[in-house]
Amino acid sequence: MKIEDIELVKFDENDINHIKLLKEFTTGDSNSKFIHDIKERLIMNNDNLFGNGYIVKVEDEIVGYFYISPVVRDKVELEYSILKSYRGRGLGRKILNKVSNYLLDNYNIKDAYLTIDPSNQNSTFIAEQSGFYMDEEEYAQNGYTGLITFTKENLNYVRKGKK
């Protein structure tokens, strides 16, 4: 999938650069407790856009990872991470904003959401800058502990089965 200068590419186990990215996220400097099951998500090979992890390229350079969950109850979970050497350049915000807008504009999805550890202040800032808002009520119900859900709504959503 290509959105302007951003390209989401399915993982190719025969591509040395894809293998390097996976290694970097699992054992290298870009390893993070905030990303989940990256290897399992990258090797998924569903025939559609949803339920896959992707290699992210910007201007033909591999810069990170992006996961789009299967659609459940008209909602989709997103997860992303930028390689450490590319952080601080605005790429996370750019990628999250463009991909989430593309999904909401082109598919009948009610919401896109992220779950973010509150200690990851960079990610909470990027989510808010990309049009996501924190579910403060849910976070309060959880005693202000655990992950925070950030949601971006599709204002053009049409509920299925309703006229």
N, C-alpha and C positions, 0 to 999 in steps of 0.2 A: 504494500500500500504506500503510495506516495502522496504527500500533502505539501505542496510547494517544495521547499528545500529539505524537508524531512522525509525519510524513507524508513518504513518498518519492514524488515526482511526476516523471513523464517530462518531459523537456525540450520546451518549446514555442517554436519559433523565432519565433512571432508574439507572444510575451509579452515585453514590454519589461523586466520584472523578471528574467526568465530570461536575456535577452541581457546585462543589467547584471551578473549573477552570473558569466556566462562571461567577460566582459571583465575583471572584477575578478580572477578567478583566472588569466587569461592575461597581463594587462599591468598590473594594479593592485597595491595594497598587499598583497593576499592571495596574489599570485603566489608559487609555491614550486617549488623544484627537486625536491621530494619527491612531487609529484603528477604523474601520467603521462597523456599523451594525453587530457586532460580534454575537449577539444572533440569528438574522435572518439567518446569514450565517451558523452558527453551526447547526441549526435545519433543514436546507435543507437536503433533502434525495434523491438526484438525483441518478439514477441507474449507472451513469458513474463517472469517476474521476473528470470531470470538473463541475463547478457550485456548489461546496460544500466547506464548512468550515470544518476543521479537528482539532482534538486534536492531538498534537505532543508529541510522546514519544521518549525518547532517553534512551536506555538500560533499558526499561520497566518503566521509571519514566516520569510522565506527566510534560512537561517543557514549553508548549506554545500552540499556535494557528497558523494555516496556512489556507489561503483561496486561492483556484484556481478558477478563473472565467470561465464562458463558453468561448469557443473559438469564437472570432469575427474577421472576416477578417484575419484569420490565425494568430491571436495574442491572448495571454492570459495574464490577469493581475494577479499578485500575491500580497498577503498581509500576513504579519506574525507579531507575537509579542511573546516575551519570558516573562515568569513570572519573576517578579522583583527579586525573590530569586535565579534565575538561570542566570541573566544577568552578563556580564563581564567574562564569561567563554569560549567565542568563539562559543557558540551554535548557535547564530543567523546566523553567517557567514557559519558555517558548514551545518545547515539545509537549508538555502537559496541556497547555492552552490549545494548541492546534489540534492535537489528537482528540481531546475531549470534545472540542467544538465540532470536529468532523463527525464523530460518532453520534452526537446529539442532533446534528443537522441532517444526517443522512440515514439514520435508523430510528425506528419508533421506540426509543428508549426513554423511560421516564426520568431516570437519574443516572449519573455516573458518580461513583464515590471512591474515596480513598480512606484507608485507616492508617493513622499516623501516631507514632509514639510521641507524647508531648515533649519529651526531651530533645526531639529532632526539630529544633526551631527553624532551621532553614527550610525544611519541607512544609511546615505549617505556613510559613510566609509565602512560599511558592504556591501552595494550594489557594490561599486567599487572593494572591495576585492573579491567579488563573480563573477566578470566578467561583471557587468553591467556598462554602461556608461551613463553619463548625456546628455540629448538632449539640448545642450547649445543654439542652434538656437531657439528652441521653448521657452525656458526660457527667452531669450533676447526679443523675440517678445511679451512676456507677461510683459515686463518692469521689469524683474527680481523680480516679485512678484508671489505669489501663489505657488502651488505645483510644484516640479521638477519631470519630467519623467526620469527614468533610464531604459535603455533597454539592453537586452542581446539577441544577434542574434543567430539563428540557421544556422551555416555555411553549413549544409547539406540539407537545405530546398528545396523542389521541388514544384514549383508553380502548383497548380491544374489546369487541363485543358490545360496545355502546354506540348509540346513534345520537 
